[in-house]
Amino acid sequence: MMYLLGIDLGTSGTKTVIFTQEGKPVASATEEYPLIQPQNGWAEQHPDDWWKAAQNTVSRVLEDSDIDPGDIAGIGISGQMHGLVMLDKDGNVLRPAILWCDGRTTEECKEITEIIGRKRLIEISANPALPGFTAGKILWVRKHEPEIWEKCAHIMLPKDYIRYKLTGIYATEVSDASGTNLLDVANRCWSDEILGKLNIDKSILPKMYESADVTGYVTYEAAKATGLKAGTLVVGGAGDNAAAAVGTGVVKEGNAFISIGTSGVIFAHSNKVSIDPEGRVHTFCAAVPNAWTVMSCTLAAGLSLKWFRDNFCEAEIQRAKEENVDPYYLMDKEAEKVPIGANRLIYLPYLMGERSPILDSNSRGVFFGLSAIHGKYDMLRAVMEGVVYSQRHCLDVLHEMNVYPEDIIATGGGGSSPLWRQMIADNFGFPVKTSTNKEGPVLGVALLAGVGAGLYKSVEEACEIAIKTNPPQLPIEDNGKKYNKVYAIYKNLYGQLKQSFSELSELERE
């Protein structure tokens, strides 16, 4: 039997899993590493920490599984997107990697927008210039650390550094490169126009591949460090969300997943390029050849519920300890008792400002309609409903772009809540499923490795074999009618409060 190995380079740690061809996990290992914050709003990590974690976790799963390394048919790598890794001509790391969540490049993003033009930038890269994306980070280093810039011979994304250490090859793939602001997303190649206008030499960027393409082979040096067999193939892999799409079977027109973790994401597959000219949602290349994804991102989805738990649910936290259950389980049960609409209470989940779809960093959280009749559990229900309304607002934008998902998988912490899943089904108007496999991105890139190794004919076939779902939760028509009335009010509230949010932000600066 042949096996597949997936490596997922996350922000908190690296996870490595060996899978059978049927997608069954055989052995798993995770190793954490620190986040460096030299200044408020900055976020960095040492690439060598990633490589140590990759070495250790690969060695561990090979040992724990007792599998012959020669039976590993291929390796796929997933990872945190948008980061900046800089190497000199000899492949040495020049500085700590600047991560996706680093916010230092606001001025550089303004500069990119002025040079390229906002409309033209979105036309080419399918996204506005955002502080999280890679291009702004490159300009920041060039401006603030010229001595580092002078030595820079190679720029890569985080997961691609692991590929370099495994294979000695400087390569990337289309899904991860879509989050750099440097890719011609429609044509799946580096944009000569953007690079030329920003004065970035194309030769310092890695070679571009599709996600299931073979990019290189494990070197003797890497084999010695990890226990892998030299010559094992390594495919392109994918950025974390694109990998999660494969790992949940979201690989065909009409497929999507919704993830309610700290943030909220709707990630929809499309067989055509669909770009929002206003930049309210992101369009990236999919890990499936000749396909794309449209992705929304709200900033405080699960975070809203965590905030409510930490500040108002001490009794539930204590009772959960006594009963040995998750506090969120108890909170779900209490929220279920509250009627739809939370007794005319609406929550706007803008605790951290908001990205999709309003793009307003000044926006803040709101309880609207609060009265003396409301108690804690009305507020809890309103929080949960408000998060779903925020996702529905993003879905409206996808519909404007002629992207119509109708088969949706719920993932993340929120996906484990039957109440939240029912709210999603009722609001979206179609069934909501969950996957029987919880591995997500790491399974996705393992399946891509299987395609590259010839174990599957295509990404779609790989998913048909390996991805299984639980029975769906169906929408309840009467519930949907009730939510529609509340959602109509929710959707108008931001426009009515926008100026007030701006005025409030000025108070904060005084």
N, C-alpha and C positions, 0 to 999 in steps of 0.2 A: 504493500500500500504506500502511496505517495502522500505527503503532507504539505501544508502551506504555512508560512510564518508571516505574521503581521506585526509591525512595530508602530505604535502610536505615540508620537512625541508631543505630549501635552504641556500646558503651562505649569502645572503642579508636579508632574512626573511623567515618566515613560512607561508604557505598558506594552508587553510583548506576549503574544499568544500563538501557540501552535494549534492548527485546525486540521481536521480530516477534510477530504474532498467534499463531504456532505455538509461542511460548515460546523461540525461539532467541535467544541474546544477540548483539547487534550491536556494542555498545561498552560498556566498563566503566571506572569510575574510582573510586579510594578516596583519602580524605584523613584522616590521623590528627590527633588533638588530645590535649592532656595531661589527666591525672587529677590533681585537687587533693586533698591529704590534710592539712587543717589540724591534725588531731589523730589519734592512733592510733585506727583503727576508723572514721574518717569518710571520706567519699568525695563529692566535688563536681566539677562542671564548669561552664564558662561557656556558657550557651545561645548567645551570639553566636559562639562557636567552632563550634558545630553549624551555625549558619546560614552562616558563611563556608565551611565544608566543603561544605555543600549547594550553595551558589552555584557554588563552584569545580568540583565534580564534575559538576554538571549542565551547566555551560558546556563542560567538557572532553568529555563524551560526545557532546554536540551537534556539537562541532567535529570529533571523531575519526570520527564516523559519517557526517558530511556529509549528515545528514538535514534536510530542511526542518522547522523547528519546528512548522509548521502541520500536519505529518503525525503529530504526537504526539496520539493520541486521548484519552489520560488519564494521570493521575499517581496513584500509590499510595505511601503512606509507611508504613514499618515502623519499629519502634524499641525500644530498651531500655525495659522496663516499670518501674512503681512509683515513678519519680522525681517530684520536686516542683519545678515551675517557677512562680515568682510574679511577676506583673506589676502595675504601678500602673494607674490609670484611663486613662493615655495609651498603654498597651502597652509601657512600659519595664520592663526586667528589674530587679527589686529586690535580688536576691542570687544568688550562684551556685546552680545547681540541686543539690538533695540527691539522690543516686543510689540505685539499687536495692540496692547492696552496702554502703550506709552503715549502721552499727550503733549509732547514738547514741540510738535511741528506745526502748530496753528499758522504761524507766519509763513512757513514754507508752502503750506497748502494754498494760502492766499496768492503767493508768488506763482505757483503752478497754474492756478486758475487765471491769473492775469496774463501769463505768457501764452498758454494754450487757448484760453477762452473756455468758460464753463460749458457752453453748448457743445463746442468741438471736442472737449475732453470726454464728455459723456457719450458723444457719438462714437468715439474710437474705443475708449476703455470701458464703456458701459457704466461708469460710476463717476461721481464728482470726486475732487481731491479731498480725502479725509485724513485726519491726523493719524488714524490707525494704519493706513496703507503705507507701502514701502517707499514710494517715490519721494514723499516728503522727508523721510528719514535720510535718504541719500543726500538730498540738498542740505539737510541740517548738518550732517557730518562734513560735507564739503565746505560749508560756511564756518562752522565752529571748531572743527578739528582738521585743519588743512594738512598737518603733518601726517595724519592717518590716511587722509584721502590720497596723498601723494604716493603712498605705498600700496594702495589698493589695486589688486590685479583681478580679483574675483568677488562678485556679489552673488549671494544665494539666499534662499529661504531656509528656515530652520530645519525642516525635514531633509532638505537636500544636502545639508552638512553631514547628516548620518549616511546618506547615500555616498557622499564623497569619501568618508572614512571607510565604508565597506568596499567600495569599488575603485576609488581613485579617479572617478569621473565627475566632471562639473556638468550637471544636468538638472533640469526641472521638468515640470509637466503643466499642462494647460490650466487645470483647475486651480492650483495654488498660485500660478503666475497671474491669474485673473484678478487677484487681490493686491496687485502692485501699483496700479494706475499706469503701467508701462506696456500692457498687452493690448494688441488689436484683437478684441474679444471675438468679433464676428469672424475674423480670418485666422484666429488661433495661432498668432505669431507676435513677436516683439514689434512694437510700432516704431518704424523709422521716423515718422513725423514727430511723435512725442519725444523720443530720444534725442533727435536733432535739435528741437527747440529748447530742451532742457540741458543740452550739451553733456549728455551721458554717452560714453563710448560703448557701443553695442558689444564690443569684444570682451568686456568685463562681465557680461551676463551669461548665464549657463545656456547650453543647448536645449532647445525645446522638444518635448516628446508628448505623445498622448499617454493617458494614465496607465493603460495596460501594455504599452510598448516596453520591450526589454531595453534598459538603459546602460547595463553593465553587469559585471560578474564579481563575486566576492574574491578579493585578492588573498594571496597566501598570508600576508601580514594580518589582515582582518580575520581570516580563518583561525589563525593562532590566538588572536585576542578574544574570540567569541566562542570557539568550538564548532563553528559552521564549516562546511566543506568548501574548499577553494573551488571556484568555478560555478557556484550556485548563482542563478540569475536573479537580478533585482529589477523590478519594473518601475515605471514612473511613480506609481502611487497616487496620492491625492491629498488636497487640503482637507482639514478635519470634517467640514460639513459635506463636501463632495464624497468623501469616504463614508460618512454616516449614511448618505443617500444610497450608496451601493449596499452597505451593511443592513439596510432596512428594506431593500428591494425597490427603491424609488428610482427606476431606470427606464420608465416608459411614459409617453404622453398621458396626462391625466393623473399621474402619481405625484404624491407630495408627502412630506412629513412635517409635523408640527412638534417643536421641542419647547417645553416650558422648564427651563433650568433657571439659573439666575436671570438670564435674559430670555426673550421669547423669539422663536424663529419659525417662519413658514418657509419651506424649501421645496419648490415645485420644479419638476422636470418639464422641459420643452424641447420639441424637435426643431424649433426655429429660434432665431435670435429675436428676443423681445426686450427692448430697452425703454425704460421710463425716462422721457426727456427731462423730467424734473429731478431725477436722481433720488426719488423717495425710497426705492428698493434697489437691490444690487442684482446685476446680471453677471454670471460667471460661466465659463466653459464647464460642462459636466465631465465626469470621469468616463462617460460613455462617448465614443467617437461621434462627431457630427451632431452633438446635442448640447444643450445649454440648461442652466438652472436660473431661476429667479428666486431671490432670497430676501425676505424682510428681516429686520432685527429691531425688536423693542428692548429697551435697556433694563427695565425693572419688572419683569413678569413674576417669576418665582421669588425674586428679591422682595416684591411687595408682600407676598405671603410670609416670608421669613421675617420681614420687618414687623408685621402684625403679630406673628407668633412671639418674637423676642420682647415686644413692648406691652402686649396685652393678654398673653396666654400663659402666664406663670402657673396658674392652676392646672391647665391642661398638660404642661410640661411635667409638673410634679406627679400628676395622676398617671401619665404615660410611664414614668419611671416605676411606679408601684405596680402597674399592670403589665409591664414589659412590652409595651407597644410604642409605635411611632406617634409623637404628638400630633403630627399632621392627620393621622387616622382619626383621632378624637375630634380634631377641628372639622374634618370632613363630615363626621356624624352630626355635629351641631349645626353646621351650615345647611345640611340637608333638610333640617326642620324649618328653615326660613323660606318663605315663598319666593318664587321668581320675581325679580325686581327689588328684592331686599326691602320690602315695605317702602317703596319709592325713595331709595337711597342709591346714588350712583358714585362710583369711584373712578377717578382718572389716575392711571398708574405711572405718573411722570416723576417718580422720586429722584431720578438721576438726570432730569431733562429727558428728551426723547429723540431717537433717531427715526425709525420708520413709524408712520409715514409722514410725520409733521416736520422733522428736521429742525427742532427748536431746543437748543441747550438751556434756554431760559425757563422752559415749562417746568411746572412742579406738580406734585400730587395734590389731589382735591377730593374731599367728600362733598358731594352736592346733594342738597335736600335733607341734610341732617336736622332732626327734630327731637323733641323731648321724649317721643315714644321709642326711639331707637336704642337698642342695647348693643352689647359687644358682638353678638352673633349676627345681627343685622349688618354690622360693619364688616365682619368676616365674609359673609355672603357677598356683599358689595365688592369687596376686594377681588374675590375669585371671579365674579362676573365681569368686573372692569378689565381684568387681564384678558379674558376671552374677547371682550369688545375690542380691545386694542389689536388682537390678532385678526378679528373680523375686519377692522378698518384697513389692515394691510391686505387682506384678501380682496377687498374692494379695488385696491390699486392693481392687483394682479389681473382682475377682471377687466379693468380699463386697458390693460396691455394684451388682452385676448389670451390670457393664460387662465385656464379653467380646471383646476384640480378637482377631482371627484372621488379619488380613492386615497385616503389619508391614514398615515401611521402616526400615532402619538408616542413620543419618546421623552426622555428627561424625567426629572422628578415629578413634574406635573402629570406626565403620562401614566403614572402609577395610581392616580386618583380617579376612581370610577365617577365621582361627581363632576370633576373637571372635564373628563372625557365626554360625559353626557351633555354638559354645557356646550362643548365644542360641536358635538354632533347636532344639537338643537339649533345652534346659531349658524353653522355652516350649511346645514340642510343635507348632509350626506353622512354615511357610516364612518365611524372612527375605529380603527383597529390598533392592536399592539403586536409587536413582534415577539415570538417565543424565544428569540436569541437577544440577549442584552449587550452584546459586545460592540455593536455599532461600527465606529470607524475602523477599528483594528480588524474586524471581520471583513469589512469592505475592501481594504487593501490586500488582505490575504486572497480574496476572490479575484482581484485584479491580477495578482501574481499567478493565480491558476489559469487565467486567460492567457497571460504572457507565456506560460509554460506549456500551453496547449492542452490542458486538462479539460477546459471548456471551450466551446466554439466562439462564445461571445460573453460580454458582461451580462446580458439578459439571460442567457442560458445558465450562467453561474448562479444568478439570483433565484431562478426557478428551482434549481437543485437544492440550494443551501438555505433559503429564506422561507420560514414558515410563520404564519400569523395566527393569533387567537381569534375566536369569533368576534365580529364587530359589535359595537354599541350603535344602535339605530337611532336616527332622529325621531323625536316625538313631535308630531305636527302642532298640537295645541301649545306645547312649550315654546316652539319656534315663533308662534304668533305673539305670545306674551313678550318674548325677548325682542322681537322686532320693534315693538312700541318703545321699549326702554332704549334700545340701540339708537333709534332716531334722535332721541334727546342727547345721548352720549356723544354722537358724532358731531353735533352742533356746538357742544360746549367749548371745545378748544378754540374755535373761531371767535367765540364771544369773550374768551378770557385771554387771548393772545396779547393784546396791548397791556393788560394788567400784569401778565407774566413779565413782560419787558420792563415795566415800571418797577415791579418788585425786585428784579435783578439789579436795578440801579440803586435801590435802597441797600442791598447787600454790599455794594462797593463803597458806601459812605463810611 
